[in-house]
Amino acid sequence: MNDKETIISLLDDFANPKKMASFFVENATPDFLFIRPSGNPIDAKGFEQMITDDIVQEKAEITKIHRFEFFKREYSNLHFYTRFKIYL
């Protein structure tokens, strides 16, 4: 897999309702914080618990990647995408 395919695979895993809860635990750095729509930060374990306990997703998918940019430094990239979700 090339770098772009690897990133798309990660985005697909994040969008997958069965993998989303554990995504950041498995892929984020130890100092990672997810900023919720309320503006409150939550760490990877807290995100996993929130998704597992509080949210039920019927469907989720990446519908469009608007921009994909790789920088010279290893592991640096920028991407913007649209995600479609159905919650129960």
ABEGO torsion letter per residue (X at the ends): XBAAAAAAAAAAAAABAAAAAAAAAAABBAABBBBBAAGBBBBAAAAAAAAAAABBBABBBBABBABBBBBABBGBBBBBBBBBBBBX
